[in-house]
Amino acid sequence: MNSIDTRARAVVVSAAVLHSAAETLKEYDEFLRAGRSALVAGCPDPRSAEEIPSSNLNGFDVRQWAERHLADAEDARRRLRRAAARATLPVRTAACVAMAAVRAARLTPRERANLILLVAGNNLSLAHHAAAVLEYNRDVRTVRARHLLDCLDTDTVGAVSEAVGAHAEGWTVGSASASGTTALIQGVRLIEAGFTEHCLVVAPATDLSPVEIAALRLSGALAAVGDATPEAACRPFDADRSGFAYGCGAAAVVLEAPREHSRAHAPAPLGYVLGHGQYLDGRRGTAPDVEGQCTAMRLALASARLAPENIDYVNAHGTGSVLGDEVESRALHTVFGDSESPWTNSTKGLIGHCLSAAGLLEAVATLLQLNGGYCHASPWLRRPVRPGPRFTGREPALLPLRTAMSNSFAFSGINSSVVLGRATGKKHS
């Protein structure tokens, strides 16, 4: 029987990730510890010669993934291929991480059937839509009936539920770049309210088209390779930052009610969600707001019944954008102050900004660091944007950690924060 942190609002039973940097939690942990970058130079629009730093999952194949990770599970391979092999990239990635997380959670068939499914994100398959329109303009006969599914984000709900055998409730939670965190929060709320004992939260990869890439470039949000190497082009919280790197990745977690984690077949928990906070700036636009971010963080602290000094580590939203990092660094300083402020880094500097999946990928990264007793390096942070936050440098910070905060902020004034706790009994290596 596993001991449970009595402060837990929900137990994180299992997790899975999919990124060019890692396909397993072990690989993800090793990648973070090493402080490497998964960013490479790419040209997403063949009509443009400008390269951008990015990480991608081009050519990702469900069948090959299944052979690597489900070699001893023919029934699971068959269900996964049937549900997602011919789907869009977001659906393919979602089905794979969902399958991995559910299997790791050791749920019984009945527990799987009673899962509530939350899919993080909206407008997930923009590259597919753009390609379909171009093909239609060239030849109307290229339209396929399955486009009726491919054009809807809810296709992810159907494919994941078929792959893992979930039959309770399911829907999408769209909050732009905060989707992964807000979906996690909604899952915790469903468990707290007693609607379910288990919740599967899935954050698919977001597949942008050249149109969105061009708009982000014109807005100044995207980093360019320029004179830097691709891996050094995205520099969260550095005075010389120039924008974010487009990342492509997916993640999934299984949440469980604390009272349920005494089940005999339950694996050791990865950690706990101790608190959460959300706040809207109350306006349209892309500009971040210090007060909105501060409020979300303070609501998460209040929900966890913790003071700022109880937080050992912050996984910041930190995209590398000129305005965004300045605003978040001010918000962090306002909430945590100068004295004994928590260690801070941004996983986006290593894996890129994975958009609607970012919050969940970073929550998993936060749990791995809590359990491993380290804060991953910020290898290209040379001149911090401001004094106050205690940023990691070129080497990881090795120290005992108990609690952490993970931030996700999005266009349209959406601010969200979660407080996570280290798994009970975990010993730092």
C-alpha positions in Angstrom: 0.0 0.0 0.0 1.3 3.5 -1.0 1.4 6.3 1.6 -0.3 9.5 0.4 0.5 13.2 1.1 -2.6 14.3 3.1 -2.5 17.7 1.4 -3.0 16.1 -2.0 -6.0 17.2 -4.0 -5.2 14.5 -6.6 -2.5 11.9 -7.1 -0.5 11.8 -10.3 -0.5 8.0 -10.8 1.4 7.9 -14.1 2.5 10.0 -17.0 3.8 9.7 -20.5 5.6 12.0 -22.9 6.4 12.1 -26.6 8.9 14.5 -28.0 12.0 14.3 -30.3 14.0 14.5 -27.0 12.3 11.6 -25.3 9.6 8.9 -25.6 9.8 7.6 -22.0 9.9 9.2 -18.6 13.4 7.8 -18.1 14.6 9.4 -21.3 12.9 12.7 -20.4 14.5 12.7 -17.0 18.0 12.0 -18.4 17.5 14.7 -21.0 16.5 17.3 -18.4 19.4 16.3 -16.1 21.8 16.8 -19.0 20.4 20.2 -19.8 20.6 19.5 -23.5 18.6 21.2 -26.2 16.3 19.4 -28.7 16.1 22.4 -31.0 17.2 22.3 -34.6 17.0 24.7 -37.5 14.1 24.2 -39.7 12.2 26.0 -42.5 8.4 25.2 -42.0 7.4 27.2 -45.1 9.1 26.0 -48.4 8.5 29.5 -49.8 10.6 31.2 -47.1 14.3 30.9 -46.7 14.3 31.9 -43.1 15.1 29.2 -40.7 13.6 29.0 -37.2 14.7 27.0 -34.2 12.2 24.2 -33.5 11.6 20.6 -32.4 9.4 18.5 -34.5 7.7 15.1 -34.9 7.7 15.0 -38.7 6.9 11.6 -40.0 5.8 10.2 -36.6 4.3 6.8 -37.1 1.9 5.1 -34.7 2.8 1.6 -35.9 6.5 2.2 -35.3 5.9 3.7 -31.9 3.7 0.7 -31.0 6.5 -1.7 -32.0 8.9 0.1 -29.7 6.7 0.4 -26.7 4.0 -2.3 -27.0 6.1 -5.2 -28.2 4.5 -7.5 -25.6 0.9 -6.3 -25.9 -0.6 -7.4 -29.2 -4.1 -6.4 -28.2 -3.0 -2.9 -27.2 -1.1 -2.5 -30.5 -4.1 -3.5 -32.5 -6.4 -1.1 -30.7 -4.0 1.7 -31.1 -3.5 1.1 -34.8 -7.2 0.9 -35.4 -8.0 4.0 -33.5 -5.2 6.4 -34.7 -2.8 5.1 -37.3 -4.5 7.1 -40.1 -5.4 10.1 -38.1 -3.8 13.6 -38.0 -0.6 14.2 -36.1 -2.3 15.6 -32.9 -4.6 12.5 -32.7 -1.7 10.1 -33.3 0.4 11.6 -30.6 -2.4 11.8 -28.2 -3.4 8.2 -28.6 0.2 7.0 -28.0 0.8 9.0 -24.8 -2.6 8.1 -23.5 -2.0 4.4 -24.1 1.4 4.6 -22.3 0.0 6.5 -19.3 -3.0 4.2 -18.8 -0.9 1.1 -19.0 1.5 2.5 -16.5 -1.4 3.3 -14.1 -2.3 -0.4 -13.9 -6.0 0.3 -14.2 -8.4 -2.6 -14.3 -10.7 -2.8 -17.3 -13.5 -1.4 -15.2 -11.4 1.5 -14.0 -10.4 2.2 -17.6 -14.1 2.2 -18.6 -14.9 4.7 -15.9 -12.1 7.1 -16.9 -13.1 10.7 -17.6 -11.1 11.9 -20.5 -9.9 15.5 -20.9 -8.0 16.6 -24.1 -6.0 19.8 -23.8 -6.0 22.2 -26.7 -8.0 23.7 -29.5 -7.2 24.3 -33.2 -4.8 21.4 -33.0 -4.6 20.3 -36.7 -4.0 23.6 -38.5 -1.3 22.2 -40.8 -3.7 19.5 -41.9 -6.5 22.0 -42.6 -4.2 24.3 -44.6 -3.0 21.4 -46.7 -6.5 20.1 -47.3 -7.6 23.6 -48.5 -4.6 23.8 -50.9 -5.3 20.4 -52.3 -9.0 21.2 -52.7 -8.1 24.4 -54.6 -6.0 22.3 -57.0 -8.5 19.5 -57.4 -11.9 19.2 -55.7 -11.7 15.4 -56.1 -9.0 15.3 -53.4 -11.6 15.7 -50.6 -12.0 12.6 -48.4 -15.0 11.7 -46.3 -12.7 11.3 -43.2 -12.0 15.0 -43.3 -15.3 15.3 -41.3 -13.3 13.8 -38.4 -9.9 15.2 -39.2 -11.1 18.8 -39.0 -12.5 18.4 -35.5 -10.4 18.5 -32.3 -13.0 16.1 -30.8 -11.6 13.4 -33.1 -8.9 13.1 -30.4 -11.5 12.3 -27.8 -12.9 9.5 -30.0 -9.5 8.0 -30.9 -8.1 8.1 -27.4 -11.3 6.6 -25.8 -11.2 3.8 -28.4 -7.5 3.1 -27.8 -7.7 2.9 -24.0 -11.3 1.7 -23.5 -12.6 4.9 -21.8 -16.4 5.1 -21.7 -17.4 7.8 -19.1 -17.2 11.4 -20.1 -14.9 13.2 -22.4 -14.3 16.7 -23.9 -11.7 19.2 -25.0 -10.3 22.0 -22.8 -9.0 24.9 -25.0 -6.9 27.7 -23.4 -4.3 28.3 -26.1 -0.8 27.9 -24.6 -2.3 27.3 -21.1 -4.4 24.3 -22.2 -2.2 21.7 -20.7 -2.3 23.3 -17.3 -6.0 24.2 -17.4 -7.0 20.7 -18.5 -4.9 19.3 -15.5 -6.8 21.7 -13.2 -10.1 20.6 -14.6 -9.2 17.0 -14.0 -8.3 17.7 -10.4 -11.6 19.6 -9.9 -13.6 16.7 -11.2 -11.8 14.4 -8.7 -12.3 16.8 -5.9 -16.0 17.2 -6.6 -16.4 13.4 -6.6 -17.5 13.0 -10.2 -14.8 10.4 -10.9 -12.1 8.4 -9.2 -9.8 8.5 -12.2 -9.2 11.1 -14.9 -7.0 10.9 -18.0 -5.6 14.2 -19.1 -4.1 14.2 -22.6 -2.2 17.1 -24.3 -1.7 16.3 -28.0 0.9 17.9 -30.2 -0.2 21.1 -31.9 0.5 21.1 -35.6 0.8 24.7 -37.0 0.6 25.6 -40.7 3.0 28.0 -42.4 0.3 30.7 -42.0 0.5 30.6 -38.2 4.3 30.4 -38.4 4.4 33.4 -40.6 2.0 35.4 -38.3 4.1 34.5 -35.3 7.2 35.6 -37.1 5.7 38.9 -38.2 4.5 39.5 -34.6 8.1 39.2 -33.4 7.1 36.2 -31.1 9.3 33.6 -32.8 13.1 33.4 -32.4 15.2 33.3 -35.5 18.4 31.3 -35.8 20.4 34.3 -37.0 24.0 34.2 -35.8 23.2 31.7 -33.0 23.2 28.0 -33.2 19.6 26.6 -33.3 19.8 25.2 -29.7 21.0 28.6 -28.3 18.5 30.7 -30.2 15.7 30.4 -27.6 17.0 32.0 -24.3 14.2 32.4 -21.7 14.8 35.2 -19.2 18.0 36.3 -20.9 18.6 40.0 -21.7 19.4 39.0 -25.3 16.3 36.8 -25.9 14.6 37.3 -29.2 11.5 35.0 -29.1 10.3 31.5 -28.6 11.1 28.3 -30.4 8.2 26.3 -31.9 8.1 22.9 -30.2 6.1 19.8 -31.0 5.3 17.3 -28.3 2.6 15.5 -26.3 2.0 14.3 -22.8 -0.6 12.5 -20.7 -1.2 11.9 -17.0 -3.6 9.7 -15.1 -5.0 11.4 -12.0 -6.6 9.5 -9.1 -8.5 10.4 -6.0 -6.3 10.2 -2.9 -8.6 7.8 -1.2 -8.4 5.4 -4.2 -4.6 5.1 -4.3 -4.7 2.5 -1.6 -5.8 -0.1 -4.2 -3.5 -3.1 -4.1 -2.5 -2.9 -7.8 -1.7 0.9 -7.8 1.9 1.9 -8.8 3.9 4.2 -6.6 2.7 7.8 -7.3 4.7 10.2 -9.4 3.6 13.1 -7.2 0.6 15.2 -6.1 -1.4 18.2 -7.2 -1.6 20.3 -4.1 -3.2 23.4 -5.4 -4.2 25.3 -8.5 -5.2 28.8 -9.6 -6.7 30.5 -12.7 -7.4 34.1 -13.5 -8.4 36.1 -16.5 -7.1 39.5 -17.3 -10.5 40.4 -18.7 -9.4 41.6 -22.1 -8.6 40.5 -25.6 -5.1 40.5 -27.0 -1.7 39.0 -26.7 0.0 41.2 -24.1 0.7 39.6 -20.7 -0.3 41.3 -17.5 1.7 41.3 -14.2 -1.4 41.5 -12.0 -3.1 38.6 -13.7 -0.1 36.3 -13.4 0.4 37.3 -9.8 -3.2 36.5 -9.0 -3.1 33.0 -10.6 0.1 32.2 -8.6 -1.4 33.5 -5.3 -4.6 31.6 -5.9 -2.6 28.4 -6.4 -0.7 29.0 -3.2 -3.9 29.7 -1.3 -5.4 26.5 -2.7 -2.4 24.5 -1.6 -2.5 26.3 1.8 1.2 27.3 1.4 3.1 30.5 1.7 5.5 31.7 -1.1 8.5 30.6 1.0 7.2 27.0 1.0 7.8 26.8 -2.8 11.3 25.3 -3.6 11.2 25.6 -7.3 9.2 27.3 -10.1 8.9 25.9 -13.7 8.2 29.2 -15.3 6.1 29.8 -18.4 9.2 31.6 -19.8 9.0 31.4 -23.6 12.0 33.6 -24.5 9.7 36.4 -25.8 10.9 39.9 -25.3 7.8 41.2 -23.4 6.5 37.9 -21.9 9.7 37.1 -20.0 10.0 40.7 -18.6 6.4 40.6 -17.3 6.7 37.1 -15.8 10.0 37.9 -14.1 8.3 41.0 -12.5 5.4 38.8 -11.4 7.7 36.2 -9.9 9.6 38.9 -8.0 6.3 40.4 -6.8 5.0 37.0 -5.5 8.2 35.5 -4.1 10.4 38.5 -3.4 14.1 38.7 -3.1 14.9 36.7 0.0 15.2 33.0 -0.4 13.2 33.0 -3.7 12.7 29.6 -5.3 14.9 28.2 -7.9 13.5 29.0 -11.4 14.0 27.7 -14.9 12.0 27.2 -18.1 11.8 23.8 -19.8 10.8 25.6 -23.0 14.5 26.6 -23.4 15.3 22.9 -23.9 12.2 21.5 -25.7 10.7 24.6 -27.4 7.2 26.0 -26.8 4.9 23.1 -27.3 1.8 25.4 -27.2 -1.3 23.6 -25.9 0.8 20.7 -24.7 3.4 22.9 -23.0 1.7 23.0 -19.6 1.4 19.2 -19.2 4.9 18.5 -20.6 6.3 21.0 -18.1 4.2 19.6 -15.2 5.7 16.2 -15.9 9.2 17.8 -16.1 8.5 19.5 -12.7 7.5 16.2 -11.1 10.7 14.5 -12.4 12.8 17.3 -11.0 11.0 17.2 -7.6 11.6 13.5 -7.3 15.2 13.6 -8.6 16.3 16.5 -6.4 17.5 18.8 -9.2 16.4 21.9 -11.2 17.6 21.5 -14.8 20.1 23.9 -16.2 19.3 27.1 -18.3 22.4 26.7 -20.5 22.0 29.8 -22.6 21.0 32.2 -19.8 23.9 34.6 -19.5 22.4 37.9 -18.4 19.1 37.6 -16.5 16.5 40.0 -17.5 16.2 41.3 -13.9 17.4 40.7 -10.4 15.1 38.8 -8.1 14.2 35.4 -9.4 16.9 32.8 -8.7 17.4 31.3 -12.1 19.5 28.2 -12.7 22.6 28.7 -14.8 24.7 26.5 -17.1 24.7 23.6 -14.6 21.7 22.1 -12.8 21.0 23.0 -9.2 21.1 19.9 -7.0 19.1 20.2 -3.8 16.3 18.6 -1.8 12.9 19.7 -3.2 9.5 19.2 -1.8 7.0 21.5 -3.6 7.1 23.3 -6.9 4.9 25.6 -9.0 4.4 25.3 -12.7 3.1 28.4 -14.7 1.2 28.6 -18.0 0.1 31.9 -19.4 -1.7 32.4 -22.7 -3.1 34.8 -25.3 -6.5 36.4 -24.4 -5.4 37.0 -20.8 -5.5 33.4 -19.5 -3.3 32.8 -16.5 -2.9 29.4 -14.7 -0.6 27.9 -12.1 -0.4 24.6 -10.3 1.4 23.6 -7.1 2.9 20.1 -7.2 4.3 18.0 -4.5 7.1 15.4 -4.5 6.0 11.8 -4.3 5.9 10.5 -0.7 8.9 8.4 0.2 10.9 9.4 -2.9 14.6 9.7 -2.2 16.7 12.1 -4.2 19.4 10.6 -6.3 
